[in-house]
Amino acid sequence: MDISENEFRDFLYNNHSENFSTIIVGRREPVAWPDEEFPPIHILLQQRAEKKINEVLDNLDDMVLAARELRLTRETDSTTRIDLVGNSESTGLTIIELKKSKQTERQAFSELLAYSNHFCTVFPGLKESSLTSILVAPMETRTTRDAYTQELVSNNKCILALIPKYENGKAELTVYYPDAAYYKWFENNLLDDRSIITVALAFQAIKGWIDLETGQQGMPGHTAKALNTLTSSISNMLEANGYHSMCYSTQPWGEIASGLQLPFPNVIYVAAVNPFSSFRTAIGEEGVSGSSQAGRIAEVQAVHDQLSESEREFWLETIEGNFHNRLIRLVRKEFIKLLKNKDNERIRFEISLPDWYGLKTSVIDSVTVNHGDIYLTGLLREIHSEYMEHIYKPEVDYALYYSDDIPKYFYRSLRSFLPIWEILSGLGVGEEERDEAEE
């Protein structure tokens, strides 16, 4: 650009306060998947991210720029200024930060996130996902591109990046879509059984509140409601703590429960993706290896090489274990909180750590039981939602997608155990296994 950042900001404010969207170019449709079969995870996430980008673009049609160089003054900090602030019925509060050079765009992105956070403190109850954040910058530095994609895909922010251009008195803002390579970091083997860690919390029956089946009718209604409330609350806690997980409850069939006299017949299962799984990343004599993309392995190797010598050997093993241990503590703490009662009765329970594949294939644990609703968080929820949108399209052949288990209506798929179980099991198949099956 042949004008300064301040001049460009003033140009946008003076000339495009009420028609900001008209100078945005480069919009395209989300990446397409030509096959009728469900796309791999990286394509699915790319489609979802690009839909979100386009939704933000659509919402900018009625945005009006309300201020420039908006000052944010804090008692313990110096005054900072937001380049442009807009508002509309569609976007809500919109914060725009611009930088013309790649040397300063990283700083601008950090400031943009900080400004969003500041408004959430000024207006208690406001979440960053309810704001629209726009970065106007060259998008030439990898750090900025990585951070933007992370906020868009994993942190579910309402965020947009635009590349500025100014020539002959005219401005143009080109939409930035992250390269397809970014999404390939989210591999299909992210859902491989060996990448999943499990916590099983088994506890006693509670007479009148969480009772066992007495006939052949499944869980008593009040029991199902109680267990679903427990798993829903645990799931919400996992979402808040950043876990990609599924949470559900089981009880043994009535005749099995009465025959075995189980002390802890109620079980809440939490299965979560462990990003540090040794299946995907491990340290051996030859360095870092694992079932993952070569580029990702190289990135982990680069981090590993910079660790102190005493920490290198067991670094990945340690953080993998710490991730699992934290999950155990969180589930245990939430369960104890939920079953506090007026009589100060102690609810007896025990925690085990079953292997996820073994659990899935166990007749006793997964077949001869009554299942409560299943709750998904993070990427698992996003993937399931996108999957269901895909198979409910009129042109899709339901016979390819477990047609006997897919409910007639979309809403019935959100908590039903069997269709979610089948879907996530199928998506967890890696490319090698998929190729073998096709052969």
N, C-alpha and C positions, 0 to 999 in steps of 0.2 A: 504493500500500500504506500502511496506517496503522500499520506497525511499522518499526523501523529495519532496516538490512541485517544487523547482528549478531543481532538478535532473530529475523529470518527464517531466517538460517543455523542458529541454534540450534533453531528450530522444526523445520526439515527434519531435522536430525540426531537430535533427541529423538523425533520422531514418525514419521519415514519412512526410517529407516536401512535397513530390510529390505523396504520396499515403495515405493521411490522412484518406480517406473514407474506406480503406481496414481494419482498425482496429475497425470500428463501427459495433456493433452487436445489435440484439434485435429489428430490424425493424419488424413491423407487419402491416397488412392491417387495414384500418379504421374500426371501429365498424360497424357491419352489422345490418340492420333492416329487419327481416324475412318477415314481412307483406307487401303486395302490397300497402296498405294504407300509407299515409304520416306519417313519424315518429314524435313523440313529439319533442318539441323544444330542450330539453336537448340532445336528441340523434342526432338531426340535427347539433347542435353546436359542439358536440363531433366529429362527422364525419368530419365536416369542419376543425376543429383544427388539427385532425390527418392527414388529407390530406395535410395541410400546413406543418406539421412536415415532412412528407414523401417527399414533394417537396423540402424542404431544404436539406434533405439527398441525393436526386438525384442530386442536384446541386453541392454537395461537391465532386463529382467524378473527376472534373478537377481542383479542388482548389490546389494551391501551397502556402506553408507557405513562406512568404517573409521576415519576421523579427521576432526576439524574444526580449523581454524586450525593446520594442519600447518606447523611452522617449517622453513624452508630456510635454513641458515646457511652462509655462505661466508667463507673467510678474509679475502678482500679486499672484502667487501661487507657491508652491514647485513643483519640478519635480516628475511626476508619470510615471509608466511604465506599458505598456500593455504586457501581457505574450506572446501572439503570434498574428501575423497579417498575414492574407492570402489574396489572390485575385484570381479571375477567371472570365471568361466570364459569367458563370452562377450565381455565388454568388455575384459578385462585390466585394467591400471591405468587408473583413471578420475579425471580432475582436473576439479573443478567450481569455477568462479569466478562470483560473483554481484554485481550492482550494481542498485540500484533506480531510479537516475535516469539520464537520457540524458547528463547532464553527465560522468558517470564511466564510462560503458559502454565508451568507446573505450580508456580506460586499462585497464579490466578485460580487454578482448580482448588487448591487448598483453601483459599479465601472464600470461594463460592460455597464450599461445604461448611465452613465456619459461619458464614452469614446465615445459612439455612438454620443451623443450630441455634444461632443467636435469636432468631425470630421465635423459635420454639420456647425459649426461656422468657421472652417478652410476652408471648401469648400462651400461658400454660394450657396444656391439653392439645396443642398443635404438634403434629408429627412431621418429620422431614419429608415423608412420602406424600404428605398433603400439599407440599409446596412444589412449584415448578422451578427448577434450576437450569440455567442456560449458560454454557461456556462458549464464548466467541473467541476462538484462538486457532492458530495454524494446525494444531494437532500433529506436530512433527516429532515430539519427544515420546519415546516409548513409555516412560513412566506415566505420563499423562494419559496416553491411550489405554494402558493397563488399568489405571485407576478408574477411568471412565467406564470401561467395560465391567469392572468389578461392581461399581455402584449400580449399573444398569441391570446386570444379570443376577448377581448374588444378593445385593442389598435392596433390590426392588425400589430404587429411587425413581422419582419422576424427573428425569434429567435428559438434557439434549446438548449436543455439541455442534457448533456451526463454524465453518471456516470462512473468514472474512476476505472480501476483495473490494477494492475501491479504485475506479478508473473513470476519468473524464466526468467527474461530478456525479457518478452513479455508484451505489453500493450493491453488493451481492453477498449473500450468505449461503454457503453450500453445506448441505446436511452431511454430517460425518457418520458413516456406518462402520462399526468395527469390522476388521478383516475376518474372513471365515476361519482363519488359523486360530484366532482367540478362542473360539468355541470348541475347538478340537481338544483343548485341555480337559474338557468335561467328557471323558471317554465313556463308552458303554460299560467298561469294566468297573466304573465307579459303583455300579450296582451289583457287581459280582458278589456271590456269597462270601468269598474270602475278604471282601472289603467291608463287610457288615459286622458290627459288634452287637451283642445282645445282653440285655439285663432282664432277668425274670424275677419278679417279686411275687412270692406266693404267701397267702395269708389265710387266716381262719374264716370260717363262716360266722356271720353275726346275726343271731336269731332275730327275725322280724325286720331286718334291714337288708342283709345280703345272705339269702337262704339258697339252699341247693334245690335242684329239680327233684320233685317227688314222683312224677309220672313220666310220660313220654312227650310232654308238651314243650320241652326246652326250658330255658331259664324262666323263673317267675317274673312277671312284669316289673315288680318293684326292684328285683335284683338286677335285671338288665339296665334299668334306669340308673341305679346306684353305680354299677360298674362303668357304665358309659360316662357318667359324670366324673368319676375318678380319672378315667383315661383321657377324657377331654381336657381336664385341668392339667394333668401331667403333660399332655401334648402342647398346650399353650405355653407352659413353662419351658419346654424344649425349644419351641419356636423363638421365644424371647432370648434364649441362650445360644441361638445360632446353630442348632442341630438339624441335620437333614434326616428325618426319622419317621418311623411308623410306630403307633402305640395301639394296643388292643388288649382285651381281656378274654379269659376262657374259664369255663367250669366243666368238669367231667360229666358225661351223661349220667343220669340218675342211677341206673343199675350199677355202673362202675363205681360211682362215688360211694354208694351204700355198701358195695362189696369190699372195697379197699379200705374204707374208714380213713380217708386221708386227713391228716391234721390241718393241712393248708390247701384246700381244694380250689380256692380262687387264685388265679394267676394273672398278673399284669405283665405283658411283654413290651419291652421297648427295644426296637432294632434300629440302629443308626449307622449312617455312613461314617467310617473312620478315615479322614483324609490322609492319615499317616500310616495306613495299612501297609504291613510288610509285604503283602502280596503285590502291591503296586510300587513300593519303594523300599529297598532294603540295602544294608551295608554289608559287603562281603570283602574277601581278600582282594578282589579286582576293583573295588570301589563301589559306587552306588549302582544298583540294578533293580529290575522289577518289571512287571507286566504293565508297561506304560510307554508313551511316546518318547522317542530318543531325545527330543528337545526338552521335555519336562525332566527327564533323568539328568540331563546335562545341567539344568538349572539347579537341581537339588545338589548335584555333585559340587557345583561352584560354591554353594553355601557351606556344604560339609567341609570343603578344603580350607575354609577360613576359620573354622572352630579351633579352640585350643586343643592341643594334642590329647590331653587327658579326657576330653569330652567326645571325641570323634567316634570311637568304636561303638558306643552304645547310644549315640545321640537319637537316631530314629526310633530305636527300640524303646527308649525312655519316653519320648513324646507320644508315641503310640499308646503306651501303657497309661501315661498321665491323662490322655484324652478319655480313655475308657474309665479310669478311676473317677474322673470328674463326673462322667455320666452317672455312674453308680451313686455317688454322693447326692447329686441333684434329684434323682428319682426317689431315693430313700427319704430325703428331707421333705420333698413335696408330699409323699405318701403319708408320712407321720403328721404333717400339718393338716391334711385333709381328713384324717380319721381321729383328730382330737374330739373329745366329747365332754358333756357336762359332768358325767360321773367319774371322769379321770380314769376310765378303764383303759388298760394297755392292750392294744390289738397286736396279737402275736403274728410274726411274719419271718420269712427267711429270704435271702437273696442268693441267686445262683447265676452263673454266666454260661449258658448253653451255647454250643456252636450253632450258628444260624442255619447252616445246611442240614445239620442233624435234626434241629428243631423242625424245620420245614418238612422233612421226610419221615418224621416220627409219627406212627399211627396213633400212639397214646396221646401225644402232646398236640397234634394238629388235626386229627381226624375224629377220634372218639370223644370230642368235646363240643360244648356249645360256645359259639363265638359271640362276643359283643361287637359293637361297631369298631371300625378301625379309623384312626386319625393320622393324617399325614402332615409333615411340616417341611419347610424349606424346598429344596429342589425336588424332593419326592412328590410334594403336593403340586408343584408347578408341572412336573413331567406327567403326572396322572391327569391333571386338568387338560393339558394339551393333547394327550392321547385320546381322551374322551371326546374332545372337540373334533378330532380327526375322524374317529369312527362313527360319529353321528352325522357326518356329511352325507347327503343323499346319494352321492355317487359311489360310496364305499360299500364293498361287499361284506356284510356282517359275518358271513360264514368264515372269513379269515380271522375273525376276532372273538373266538369263544362265544358264538352267538347265543348259546343256551344260557350263558351266565351274564350277558350284558342286559341290564334292565331296559325297559321300554323308554323311560324318561331319564334324562341326564341327572336330575337331582337324586335319583335313586342310586346312582353310582358313587356318590360322594362319601358314604360311610359303610356301604355294604362290603362285608369282608371278602367274599369269594371273588367277585370281579377284580377288586383291587389286588388281591393276592395273586391272581392269574396274570394280571397285567405286569406287575412289578417283577414277578418271576421270569416272564418272557423278556422283559427289557434288560434283565441282568445277564442275559446270555452274551458272551463276548463274540467278537467277529470270527475267531477261529472255530468255535463251536457252531456258529450259525452256518459257516461254510461247509462244515462236515455234515450238518443236518441236510443241507440242500443237495449234497452229493449222494 
